[in-house]
Amino acid sequence: MATFPSRILVTGGSRGLGLEFVRQCLARGDAVLAACRDPAGAPALAALADEAGDRLRVHALDVSDAASRASVREVVAAHWGAIDRIIHNAGVLVRDERLGALDPAAFREAFETNALAPLLLTEALLPLLGEGRAPAVAFITSQLGSIARTDRFYTPSYAMAKAALNMAGRLLAEPLHAAGIAGVLLHPGWVRTAMGGPQAPLEPREAVAGLLAVIDALPRDGAMRFLDYRGEELPW
Ligand SMILES: NC(=O)c1ccc[n+]([C@@H]2O[C@H](COP(=O)([O-])OP(=O)(O)OC[C@H]3O[C@@H](n4cnc5c(N)ncnc54)[C@H](OP(=O)(O)O)[C@@H]3O)[C@@H](O)[C@H]2O)c1
């Protein structure tokens, strides 16, 4: 089996920050498994595959689907035999929620996608990650999941789900450390993507460069930190 600097799984690789993670990891020589819901509907990934050859594999993954998560584990096992990094990037944000017209379905979807899926996918890949080289898991969360910073009723399904993701990360700190795996919860900044919107001050390129630098420099001390793309601590 050919070896590369790192074997990395990126979820939600079709666009936005996920696509930029795929781009930058390929550019530095990593092997990337780009997981997205609809590979046929992700032309930017297909274009990257043309250049990257066998360093890029595109795989269908709906993170909220158990069979889909199991199929990723199978692909990783068959193709690499181990994995060095997981970047849990896939996420959903419902706009224009307001008190008085809340939709329970939006909360369920946000919880499934943003909180439960990263926990269960980590669980599924744990043995393969434990076999990785300097293995690490990054959970892309949001400062909107910070309970300490919350001072208004804003994006409740998203904020509650990201707060739950932060708890999932803290819960995983001990078992990850026991398996020799570093972990981190990362806020990417406010970034110009479909989710961040056109007013966002940061380009995906800058946010992802910062996030990858933070992941690469993670101390392996068992702590699960909540950091932004510059490596600065955020309040829980
Ligand atoms: N942009 C910001 O300012 C900002 C700020 C804080 C945190 N974040 C976090 O950063 C991450 C990436 O956000 P983004 O700005 O790049 O958003 P985006 O442009 O809206 O992209 C979201 C990505 O998640 C994927 N996704 C959604 N549900 C999925 C599912 N069930 N299974 C698999 N993939 C799924 C989407 O895939 P499809 O193409 O199939 O829809 C898409 O690739 C998210 O976790 C988000 O919460 C972003």
The ligand as an SDF file (V2000), in Angstrom:
LIG
                    3D

 48 52  0  0  0  0  0  0  0  0999 V2000
  -19.4370   29.1760    7.5630 N   0  0  0  0  0  0  0  0  0  0  0  0
  -19.3630   29.6130    8.8110 C   0  0  0  0  0  0  0  0  0  0  0  0
  -19.3230   30.8330    9.0850 O   0  0  0  0  0  0  0  0  0  0  0  0
  -19.3320   28.6250    9.9510 C   0  0  0  0  0  0  0  0  0  0  0  0
  -19.2270   29.1280   11.2560 C   0  0  0  0  0  0  0  0  0  0  0  0
  -19.1710   28.2330   12.3180 C   0  0  0  0  0  0  0  0  0  0  0  0
  -19.1990   26.8800   12.0850 C   0  0  0  0  0  0  0  0  0  0  0  0
  -19.3230   26.3980   10.8080 N   0  0  0  0  0  0  0  0  0  0  0  0
  -19.3470   24.9430   10.6330 C   0  0  0  0  0  0  0  0  0  0  0  0
  -18.4670   24.5610    9.6100 O   0  0  0  0  0  0  0  0  0  0  0  0
  -18.9340   23.3660    8.9670 C   0  0  0  0  0  0  0  0  0  0  0  0
  -18.9820   23.5740    7.4530 C   0  0  0  0  0  0  0  0  0  0  0  0
  -19.8600   24.6450    7.1860 O   0  0  0  0  0  0  0  0  0  0  0  0
  -19.8920   25.4480    5.7980 P   0  0  0  0  0  0  0  0  0  0  0  0
  -19.8720   26.8580    6.1470 O   0  0  0  0  0  0  0  0  0  0  0  0
  -18.9140   24.8970    4.8500 O   0  0  0  0  0  0  0  0  0  0  0  0
  -21.3890   25.0800    5.3490 O   0  0  0  0  0  0  0  0  0  0  0  0
  -22.0150   24.7460    3.9160 P   0  0  0  0  0  0  0  0  0  0  0  0
  -21.3100   25.5020    2.8650 O   0  0  0  0  0  0  0  0  0  0  0  0
  -23.4810   24.9150    4.1230 O   0  0  0  0  0  0  0  0  0  0  0  0
  -21.6710   23.2010    3.7280 O   0  0  0  0  0  0  0  0  0  0  0  0
  -22.2500   22.2480    4.5740 C   0  0  0  0  0  0  0  0  0  0  0  0
  -21.7220   20.9000    4.1850 C   0  0  0  0  0  0  0  0  0  0  0  0
  -22.2990   19.9060    5.0550 O   0  0  0  0  0  0  0  0  0  0  0  0
  -22.8330   18.8620    4.2360 C   0  0  0  0  0  0  0  0  0  0  0  0
  -23.9160   18.1500    4.9010 N   0  0  0  0  0  0  0  0  0  0  0  0
  -25.0270   18.6410    5.4800 C   0  0  0  0  0  0  0  0  0  0  0  0
  -25.7890   17.6490    5.9710 N   0  0  0  0  0  0  0  0  0  0  0  0
  -25.1350   16.4900    5.6890 C   0  0  0  0  0  0  0  0  0  0  0  0
  -25.3990   15.1130    5.9110 C   0  0  0  0  0  0  0  0  0  0  0  0
  -26.5250   14.6970    6.5470 N   0  0  0  0  0  0  0  0  0  0  0  0
  -24.5000   14.1930    5.4910 N   0  0  0  0  0  0  0  0  0  0  0  0
  -23.3760   14.5860    4.8560 C   0  0  0  0  0  0  0  0  0  0  0  0
  -23.0730   15.8680    4.5850 N   0  0  0  0  0  0  0  0  0  0  0  0
  -23.9480   16.8080    5.0010 C   0  0  0  0  0  0  0  0  0  0  0  0
  -23.2900   19.5650    2.9690 C   0  0  0  0  0  0  0  0  0  0  0  0
  -23.4550   18.6170    1.9590 O   0  0  0  0  0  0  0  0  0  0  0  0
  -24.4910   18.7890    0.7000 P   0  0  0  0  0  0  0  0  0  0  0  0
  -23.7060   19.4730   -0.3700 O   0  0  0  0  0  0  0  0  0  0  0  0
  -24.8650   17.3950    0.3780 O   0  0  0  0  0  0  0  0  0  0  0  0
  -25.6430   19.6040    1.2100 O   0  0  0  0  0  0  0  0  0  0  0  0
  -22.1060   20.4990    2.7440 C   0  0  0  0  0  0  0  0  0  0  0  0
  -21.0180   19.8140    2.1770 O   0  0  0  0  0  0  0  0  0  0  0  0
  -20.2980   23.0700    9.5820 C   0  0  0  0  0  0  0  0  0  0  0  0
  -20.1650   22.0960   10.5890 O   0  0  0  0  0  0  0  0  0  0  0  0
  -20.6900   24.4080   10.1920 C   0  0  0  0  0  0  0  0  0  0  0  0
  -21.5940   24.2690   11.2710 O   0  0  0  0  0  0  0  0  0  0  0  0
  -19.3990   27.2420    9.7350 C   0  0  0  0  0  0  0  0  0  0  0  0
  1  2  1  0
  2  3  2  0
  2  4  1  0
  4  5  1  0
  4 48  2  0
  5  6  2  0
  6  7  1  0
  7  8  2  0
  8  9  1  0
  8 48  1  0
  9 10  1  0
  9 46  1  0
 10 11  1  0
 11 12  1  0
 11 44  1  0
 12 13  1  0
 13 14  1  0
 14 15  2  0
 14 16  1  0
 14 17  1  0
 17 18  1  0
 18 19  2  0
 18 20  1  0
 18 21  1  0
 21 22  1  0
 22 23  1  0
 23 24  1  0
 23 42  1  0
 24 25  1  0
 25 26  1  0
 25 36  1  0
 26 27  1  0
 26 35  1  0
 27 28  2  0
 28 29  1  0
 29 30  1  0
 29 35  2  0
 30 31  1  0
 30 32  2  0
 32 33  1  0
 33 34  2  0
 34 35  1  0
 36 37  1  0
 36 42  1  0
 37 38  1  0
 38 39  2  0
 38 40  1  0
 38 41  1  0
 42 43  1  0
 44 45  1  0
 44 46  1  0
 46 47  1  0
M  CHG  2   8   1  16  -1
M  END
$$$$
